[in-house]
């Protein structure tokens, strides 16, 4: 059994914990939150953008700590705090260096928050839950099968990339040599990765068909999904933040002017 066949029905990349995610959040709510968070973090036109960004960072940290673990939450907190200081260092020290660092940190902070949110979704949503949520939305099967295969494609590619890097370590090509020899690095990593992605895509598609995704009848539910009180609390809060990030009422503008 290949890596793709073995992992098609498991949680993406690494399990959040031995017992799965601790927060009972519907997969559809998680993907909606991922979309809305990206809309918030990449909108810097509102006067409330720094405040909203901080609220989003605290919310993502709470989700990471609750579902993945304290160590991952501490790592996220340290990286976010460092990028935040780099972004707004120009408020305390006005120079060309802080201006350049602020521009770089501005985008790195937003990409990091978006990537962390996506990682949380991938680590806490099982393929079976993702598939069942697609069927619950009454999507056609011509969309469900490619989406399920794509959902498993990227985590398996990450696992393949880790295997390539371990092979480079065994060959003694790691650390500073990766930066001192960029052409060889691209050759040793990209070339085998490209050949592996074609194989992984075929294996995932075949494994998906063998698991019954091509059947014309509704598959049997292995676990029940549905909206809960947590979803009812999270969605209005996130939607409110999105509205404030794109449209700020005049009363709030007076407070910050």
C-alpha positions as CSV (number, residue, x, y, z in Angstrom):
1,X,0.0,0.0,0.0
2,X,1.4,3.3,-1.0
3,X,1.6,6.5,1.1
4,X,-1.3,8.1,-0.8
5,X,-3.6,5.0,-0.4
6,X,-2.8,4.7,3.3
7,X,-3.4,8.3,4.1
8,X,-6.5,9.1,2.0
9,X,-8.9,8.4,4.9
10,X,-6.9,9.8,7.7
11,X,-6.6,13.3,9.2
12,X,-4.5,15.7,7.1
13,X,-0.8,15.7,7.6
14,X,-0.5,15.3,11.4
15,X,-3.4,14.5,13.8
16,X,-4.3,17.3,16.1
17,X,-4.1,14.9,19.1
18,X,-4.7,11.3,19.9
19,X,-8.4,11.9,20.3
20,X,-8.9,14.4,17.5
21,X,-9.9,18.0,17.7
22,X,-11.3,19.1,21.0
23,X,-13.6,21.9,19.6
24,X,-16.8,20.7,18.1
25,X,-16.8,22.9,15.0
26,X,-18.5,21.9,11.7
27,X,-16.0,21.5,8.8
28,X,-18.1,24.0,6.7
29,X,-17.8,26.5,9.5
30,X,-14.0,26.0,9.5
31,X,-13.6,26.6,5.8
32,X,-15.9,29.7,6.0
33,X,-13.8,31.0,8.8
34,X,-10.7,30.4,6.7
35,X,-12.2,32.4,3.9
36,X,-13.3,35.3,6.1
37,X,-10.0,35.4,8.0
38,X,-8.2,35.9,4.7
39,X,-10.6,38.7,3.8
40,X,-9.8,40.4,7.1
41,X,-6.0,40.0,7.3
42,X,-5.4,41.2,3.8
43,X,-7.5,44.3,4.1
44,X,-5.5,47.1,5.6
45,X,-7.6,50.1,4.6
46,X,-9.8,50.3,7.7
47,X,-8.7,52.4,10.6
48,X,-9.5,49.4,12.8
49,X,-7.1,47.2,10.8
50,X,-4.4,46.9,13.6
51,X,-7.1,46.2,16.2
52,X,-8.9,43.6,14.1
53,X,-5.6,42.0,13.2
54,X,-4.8,41.6,16.9
55,X,-8.2,40.1,17.6
56,X,-7.7,37.7,14.7
57,X,-4.3,36.7,16.0
58,X,-5.6,36.1,19.5
59,X,-8.5,34.0,18.1
60,X,-6.2,31.9,16.0
61,X,-3.9,31.3,18.9
62,X,-6.9,30.1,21.0
63,X,-7.9,27.7,18.3
64,X,-4.4,26.4,17.9
65,X,-4.0,25.9,21.7
66,X,-7.4,24.2,22.0
67,X,-7.1,21.8,19.0
68,X,-3.3,21.3,18.4
69,X,-1.6,21.9,21.7
70,X,0.2,24.3,24.0
71,X,3.6,24.0,22.2
72,X,2.1,24.9,18.9
73,X,0.3,27.8,20.5
74,X,3.5,29.1,22.1
75,X,5.3,28.9,18.7
76,X,2.5,30.8,17.0
77,X,2.5,33.4,19.8
78,X,6.3,34.0,19.5
79,X,6.3,34.3,15.7
80,X,3.3,36.6,15.7
81,X,4.7,38.8,18.4
82,X,8.0,39.1,16.5
83,X,6.3,40.0,13.2
84,X,4.1,42.4,15.0
85,X,7.1,44.3,16.5
86,X,8.8,44.3,13.1
87,X,5.7,45.7,11.4
88,X,5.1,48.5,13.9
89,X,8.6,49.3,14.9
90,X,8.5,52.5,12.8
91,X,6.1,54.0,15.4
92,X,8.9,54.1,17.9
93,X,12.0,54.4,15.8
94,X,11.7,56.4,12.5
95,X,14.3,55.3,10.0
96,X,14.8,53.8,6.6
97,X,15.6,50.4,8.2
98,X,12.3,50.3,10.2
99,X,10.4,51.4,7.1
100,X,11.7,48.5,5.0
101,X,11.3,46.1,7.9
102,X,7.7,47.4,8.5
103,X,6.8,46.8,4.8
104,X,8.2,43.2,5.0
105,X,6.6,42.5,8.3
106,X,3.3,43.9,7.1
107,X,3.0,41.1,4.6
108,X,4.8,38.4,6.5
109,X,2.4,38.8,9.4
110,X,-0.7,38.5,7.2
111,X,0.7,35.5,5.3
112,X,1.6,33.9,8.6
113,X,-1.8,34.3,10.1
114,X,-3.5,33.0,6.9
115,X,-1.1,30.0,6.7
116,X,-1.6,29.2,10.4
117,X,-5.4,29.3,10.0
118,X,-5.1,27.0,6.9
119,X,-2.9,24.6,8.9
120,X,-5.4,24.5,11.7
121,X,-8.2,23.6,9.3
122,X,-6.1,20.9,7.6
123,X,-5.0,19.3,10.9
124,X,-8.5,19.2,12.4
125,X,-10.7,18.2,9.5
126,X,-10.6,14.6,8.5
127,X,-11.1,13.6,4.9
128,X,-14.3,11.7,5.8
129,X,-15.7,14.8,7.5
130,X,-14.7,17.0,4.5
131,X,-16.4,14.5,2.1
132,X,-19.5,14.4,4.2
133,X,-19.7,18.2,4.4
134,X,-19.5,18.4,0.6
135,X,-22.3,15.9,0.2
136,X,-24.4,17.8,2.8
137,X,-24.0,20.9,0.7
138,X,-25.6,19.0,-2.3
139,X,-22.6,19.6,-4.5
140,X,-22.3,17.5,-7.7
141,X,-20.0,14.6,-7.7
142,X,-17.9,16.1,-10.5
143,X,-16.8,18.7,-7.9
144,X,-16.7,16.5,-4.8
145,X,-14.1,14.0,-6.2
146,X,-11.5,16.6,-7.3
147,X,-12.0,18.6,-4.1
148,X,-11.4,15.5,-1.9
149,X,-8.3,14.5,-3.9
150,X,-7.0,18.1,-3.8
151,X,-7.6,18.2,0.0
152,X,-5.4,15.2,0.5
153,X,-2.9,16.1,-2.2
154,X,-1.0,19.0,-0.5
155,X,-0.5,17.2,2.9
156,X,0.9,14.1,1.1
157,X,3.2,16.3,-0.9
158,X,4.5,17.8,2.3
159,X,5.2,14.3,3.6
160,X,7.0,13.6,0.3
161,X,9.0,16.8,0.7
162,X,10.1,15.7,4.2
163,X,11.3,12.4,2.8
164,X,13.3,14.2,0.2
165,X,14.9,16.4,2.9
166,X,15.7,13.4,5.0
167,X,17.4,11.8,2.0
168,X,19.5,14.9,1.5
169,X,20.6,14.7,5.2
170,X,21.7,11.2,4.7
171,X,23.8,12.4,1.7
172,X,25.3,15.2,3.8
173,X,23.6,18.0,1.9
174,X,21.8,20.1,4.5
175,X,22.1,23.2,6.6
176,X,24.2,26.0,5.1
177,X,24.9,24.0,1.9
178,X,21.2,24.5,0.9
179,X,21.9,28.3,0.7
180,X,25.4,28.2,-0.6
181,X,24.4,26.0,-3.5
182,X,21.0,27.2,-4.6
183,X,21.1,25.5,-8.0
184,X,21.9,22.1,-6.6
185,X,19.2,22.6,-3.9
186,X,16.6,23.2,-6.6
187,X,17.9,20.2,-8.6
188,X,17.9,17.9,-5.5
189,X,14.5,19.0,-4.2
190,X,12.3,20.2,-7.1
191,X,13.1,17.5,-9.6
192,X,12.2,14.5,-7.4
193,X,9.2,16.4,-6.0
194,X,7.8,17.1,-9.5
195,X,8.1,13.4,-10.4
196,X,6.5,12.4,-7.1
197,X,3.5,14.8,-7.5
198,X,2.4,13.2,-10.7
199,X,2.5,9.7,-9.1
200,X,0.7,11.0,-5.9
201,X,-2.1,12.6,-7.9
202,X,-2.7,9.3,-9.8
203,X,-2.6,7.2,-6.6
204,X,-5.0,9.6,-4.7
205,X,-7.5,9.6,-7.6
206,X,-7.4,5.8,-7.7
207,X,-7.7,5.5,-4.0
208,X,-10.7,7.9,-4.0
209,X,-12.5,5.8,-6.6
210,X,-11.8,2.6,-4.7
211,X,-13.3,4.1,-1.6
212,X,-16.6,4.7,-3.4
213,X,-16.5,8.4,-4.3
214,X,-17.6,7.6,-7.8
215,X,-20.8,5.8,-6.8
216,X,-24.1,7.4,-7.7
217,X,-25.7,6.6,-4.3
218,X,-25.2,8.5,-1.1
219,X,-22.3,6.9,0.9
220,X,-22.8,5.6,4.4
221,X,-22.0,8.1,7.1
222,X,-19.2,6.9,9.4
223,X,-19.7,9.9,11.7
224,X,-22.3,12.6,12.0
225,X,-21.6,16.3,11.3
226,X,-23.8,19.2,12.0
227,X,-23.8,22.8,13.3
228,X,-23.6,23.3,17.0
229,X,-23.7,26.2,19.5
230,X,-20.0,26.8,18.9
231,X,-20.7,27.4,15.2
232,X,-23.6,29.7,16.1
233,X,-21.2,31.8,18.3
234,X,-18.2,31.9,16.0
235,X,-19.8,32.7,12.7
236,X,-21.5,36.0,13.8
237,X,-18.3,37.2,15.5
238,X,-16.1,36.5,12.5
239,X,-18.7,38.1,10.1
240,X,-18.8,41.2,12.3
241,X,-15.1,41.5,12.2
242,X,-15.1,41.2,8.4
243,X,-17.8,44.0,8.2
244,X,-15.7,46.2,10.4
245,X,-12.6,45.6,8.4
246,X,-14.2,46.7,5.2
247,X,-16.7,49.3,6.5
248,X,-16.2,51.3,9.7
249,X,-19.1,53.2,11.1
250,X,-18.8,56.9,11.6
251,X,-19.1,56.5,15.4
252,X,-16.1,54.3,15.5
253,X,-14.2,56.6,13.2
254,X,-14.8,59.5,15.7
255,X,-13.3,57.4,18.5
256,X,-10.1,56.7,16.6
257,X,-9.7,60.1,14.9
